[in-house]
Amino acid sequence: MVNTLPQMTALLPVFVLAFTGLALLLVDTISPDARSNTSMAVVGALGSLAALAASVWLVVSGTGSADTGGAITLFAEAIKVDTMALFFTAIFASVTALVVVAAHDYFHDHESPAAFYSLVVFAATGMALLAAANSLAVVFVALEMVSLPSYVLVAYLKQNHGSVEAGMKYFLVGALSSAIFLFGISLVYAATGSLLFADVADGIGSLDGLAGVAGLGIVMILGGVAFKTASVPFHFWAPEAYEGAPAPVSAFLSSASKAAGFVVAFRLFTEAFPVGASLAAGIDWVLAFGVLAAVTMTLGNFAAAVQEEVKRMLAYSSIGHAGYVLIGVAALSQDGGANGAVMGAAMAHLLVYGFMNTGAFLFVAMAERWGVGRTFEDYAGLARRAPVASTAMAVFMFSLAGLPPFAGFFSKYFLFMGAIDNGFLWLAGLGAVNSVVSLYYYSRVVKALFIDDPASSSALDAIDVRPTGLYAAVVFAAVATVLLLPGFGPVIETAEAAASALF
């Protein structure tokens, strides 16, 4: 049993990802002529799957759960491994494995593909560390471990002006948000005298004239979290970065990186700034998150509805889904009986979203590999030449829209029901209306693939190429999206138990 092993075993997934990234970097540095695109992709995928297996094993064995003694704290309580940390690490590892496998074909002719794999795995390592952070200092360091590789990944196609421009915009806005986030941390530290979440929560309750300082710090931290999750009005970087970046990078950022931003929000605003205690600083962050959720889901969905490029539509769609997940913190209340249920449902939605959104972006990567274009019209008739991949894309679209019997329907159902049970009927209703709106633009993709006729008979000639890695990643993501349906019971139970332990 895990309980008989050293406590450091709880960080096994983080260590596996870190060693995988170092191995990729070491081989590429020492023997650049010996390494190959295939070997790098295989090592990256095996390392990610090993981290996923370690996370699942630790969850199943009860590591960090309330039933086995509670969370495991390490390094003077700066790190805390519990079920929530392991749950999110499983999301990061899953998305990383899919992206690495797909990148094998996407970067088949790139001069230095090895750097891509190491950067992705290092970013995933930062995300896993972020999920286990129990100190504001560790949160900032882990965020930078995620952000710095991400800037490079967005601009990875150095000969593509769109990729370089997107990377520069992402870097400038990201650097500004990091500075604001760090300044907020410094203000909270000045007001409370500690960086550990539990000590910050105690300090918030007795500020002794420093309520304004602490309040400003919380607002700045909230703004930094809103940027990382691409929430309105801090969302402007997302469509530009996702559109200009290589499609596998867009999949990674919109799924794994977004989940990393939410694990920060879930932890900070339950453990460091509890619902009732933060009112002492004059900050009602529940109301702030409620406004963010409403505006984010509405703007994201309506902006996606008017896009003509599939990749840009998915970028705005990911903003809309950020609005749904924000309900996980916007629908919390002091002594709310359904707090664990609504936050657990948001966690479960992020897991489902990780597969269906990653798969959708990887289908776009396949279309880019084929050279068929970016608009809805360019996708016309693709199902005739690529029926399996097109069927997988239809699964992603219907699941993202929240149609039964796909997993996206159940994750949204539990999320909206959790909000209703906690007294936030208006948030659940707005989410349901936005889901109906999203069905319009998601169905446009399915219509183009299966119903519309291609512009010319030669438009689909390039589809004779069968990128094995991309196909495998897309099909696996679709299978996972479907198989999550019968397995959703254990997923939602684990997520709700992990969230309930925070309250």
QUIBELLIN-V116204 format. One record per backbone hydrogen bond with DSSP energy under -1.0 kcal/mol. CO is the residue of the C=O (numbers start at 0). NH is the residue of the N-H. If there is no record, write none. Layout:
BEGIN
CO,NH
CO,NH
END
This chain:
BEGIN
0,3
1,4
5,8
6,9
7,10
8,11
10,14
11,15
12,16
13,17
14,18
15,19
16,20
17,21
18,22
19,23
20,24
21,25
22,26
23,27
24,28
25,29
26,30
30,34
35,39
36,40
37,41
38,42
39,43
40,44
41,45
42,46
43,47
44,48
45,49
46,50
47,51
48,52
49,53
50,54
51,55
52,56
53,57
54,58
55,59
56,60
57,62
58,61
61,64
64,67
64,69
71,80
73,78
74,77
77,133
78,73
80,71
81,85
82,86
83,87
84,88
85,89
86,90
87,91
88,92
89,93
90,94
91,95
92,96
93,97
94,98
95,99
96,100
97,101
98,102
101,105
102,106
104,107
106,109
112,116
113,117
114,118
115,119
116,120
117,121
118,122
119,123
120,124
121,125
122,126
123,127
124,128
125,129
126,130
129,132
131,79
133,196
134,138
135,139
136,140
137,141
138,142
139,143
140,144
141,145
142,146
143,147
145,149
146,150
147,151
148,152
149,153
150,154
152,155
155,157
156,159
159,163
160,164
161,165
162,166
163,167
164,168
165,169
166,170
167,171
168,172
169,173
170,174
171,175
172,176
173,177
174,178
175,179
176,180
177,181
178,182
179,183
180,184
181,185
182,186
183,187
184,188
185,189
186,190
187,191
188,192
194,135
195,199
196,200
197,201
198,202
199,203
202,205
209,213
210,214
211,215
212,216
213,217
214,218
215,219
216,220
217,221
218,222
219,223
220,224
221,225
222,226
223,227
224,228
225,230
226,229
230,233
234,237
236,240
237,241
238,242
239,243
240,244
245,249
246,250
247,251
248,252
249,253
250,254
251,255
251,256
252,257
254,258
255,259
256,260
257,261
258,262
259,263
260,264
261,265
262,266
263,267
264,268
266,269
266,270
267,272
273,277
275,278
276,279
277,280
277,282
278,281
283,287
284,288
285,289
286,290
287,291
288,292
289,293
290,294
291,295
292,296
293,297
294,298
295,299
296,300
297,301
298,302
299,303
300,304
303,306
307,375
308,312
309,313
310,314
311,315
312,316
313,317
314,318
315,319
316,320
317,321
318,322
319,323
320,324
321,325
323,326
324,327
325,328
325,329
326,330
328,331
332,335
335,338
337,341
338,342
339,343
340,344
341,345
342,346
343,347
344,348
345,349
346,350
347,351
348,352
349,353
350,354
351,355
352,356
354,358
355,359
356,360
357,361
358,362
359,363
360,364
361,365
362,366
363,367
364,368
365,369
366,370
366,371
373,309
376,379
378,381
380,383
381,384
381,385
385,389
386,390
387,391
388,392
389,393
390,394
391,395
392,396
393,397
394,398
395,399
396,400
397,402
402,405
405,408
406,410
407,411
408,412
409,413
410,414
411,415
412,416
413,417
414,418
415,419
416,420
417,421
418,423
419,422
423,427
424,428
425,429
426,430
427,431
428,432
429,433
430,434
431,435
432,436
433,437
434,438
436,439
437,441
438,442
441,445
442,446
443,447
444,448
445,449
446,450
446,451
447,380
448,382
455,458
457,460
459,462
460,463
461,464
466,470
467,471
468,472
469,473
470,474
471,475
472,476
473,477
474,478
475,479
476,480
477,481
478,482
479,483
481,484
482,486
484,487
486,490
487,491
488,492
489,493
490,494
491,495
492,496
493,497
494,498
495,499
496,500
498,501
499,502
END
